[in-house]
Amino acid sequence: MGHRLTPFITAEQIAERVKELGKEITTSYDGKEPLVCICVLKGAFLFFSDIIRKIDRELEVDFVRLASYGTATSRSEDIVFSKDLEIAIEGKDVLVIEDIVDTGHSMDFLLHVLRRRNPKSLKVCSLIDKHERREKKVIVDFAGFKLSDGFIVGYGLDYAERYRELDGIYELSTE
């Protein structure tokens, strides 16, 4: 079985949207304390590294890892939380940075975990927001691109751990 990659969002379009998102995020936080940015591994690592450099304020960064897809193209029932935060978030503004929010199951799980730690505020920034497919009530406060369907890869997004290194986003189809 082969894969066909169809260009969907170019590296230039991503760079421009990341710049705009950085400005939106900067203006939405007025506190003097650092903003805690949490990268959801593995998929968000490229987006995370680009977006935090466009947020014009003091930051703290940390990482979590959860997975629900494995090697499939549809959601699995189990969410694996394999890497926790190393910094305390109580009383702090927290921004979770994710590659894609689709059905919302993984993000809903993570937000419940983080809310129990009493952050001052908790918001979500996602490169891709597939709101039409949402099964859980999860709000993406800062969305890079809103999509309705299609399986996409590139710029951190993968299929069976492949295609993360691509600088643009492509629609994947199997042949």
C-alpha positions, -999 to +999 in steps of 0.1 A: +000+000+000+015+034-010+008+068+002+000+099-018+007+133-004-012+163-017+000+197-007-026+214+015-010+242+036+024+256+025+053+264+048+049+301+039+012+300+049+021+283+082+048+309+089+024+337+083-003+322+105+022+315+133+033+351+132-004+362+135-011+338+163+019+350+182+005+385+181-030+373+192-015+354+221+008+383+232-021+408+233-045+384+251-023+381+282-016+412+303-001+397+334+035+405+344+042+369+354+056+345+328+032+326+306+036+288+309+036+272+275+031+235+274+040+215+244+020+183+237+045+158+224+052+145+199+032+162+172+033+198+184+071+201+187+077+220+154+047+243+159+057+249+195+092+259+187+080+284+161+051+299+180+069+305+213+094+326+194+065+348+181+050+354+216+064+387+229+065+381+266+084+362+292+077+325+290+083+293+309+081+261+288+074+225+297+063+193+279+037+166+283+032+135+262+000+117+255-011+095+227-043+081+215-037+073+178-008+048+178-004+038+142-040+041+132-058+070+115-087+069+139-089+075+176-082+047+200-102+044+232-072+047+255-052+078+262-017+072+274-002+100+296+035+091+295+053+124+304+041+149+330+050+185+337+082+193+356+071+228+367+043+238+390+014+257+372-007+267+403-017+304+400-001+308+366-014+316+331-011+284+311-012+279+274-014+243+260+001+241+225-011+212+204-007+201+168-044+191+162-076+190+182-099+167+165-125+147+185-113+164+216-108+133+237-071+138+243-073+175+250-103+170+273-083+145+293-053+168+295-073+199+305-090+179+333-055+169+346-042+205+344-073+221+359-068+200+391-035+219+395-052+252+399-037+274+371-048+311+371-060+306+335-059+277+310-062+281+273-055+260+242-036+269+210-038+244+182-022+245+148-052+226+134-088+227+148-112+201+134-142+215+153-168+197+131-154+163+144-155+173+181-170+147+204-159+164+236-166+200+245-131+215+240-126+250+230-095+260+210-088+296+220-061+302+193-066+281+161-040+282+133-062+266+107-098+253+109-104+221+089-134+198+085-120+166+072-091+148+056-061+131+072-031+154+072+006+150+079+037+172+080+050+200+102+050+176+132+018+157+123+024+121+115+011+088+101+027+058+119+057+081+129+063+092+093+061+126+076+067+148+107+097+164+091+078+180+062+078+218+063+042+221+049+010+202+056-002+175+032-033+155+029-025+118+030-043+092+010-036+056+007-034+039-027 
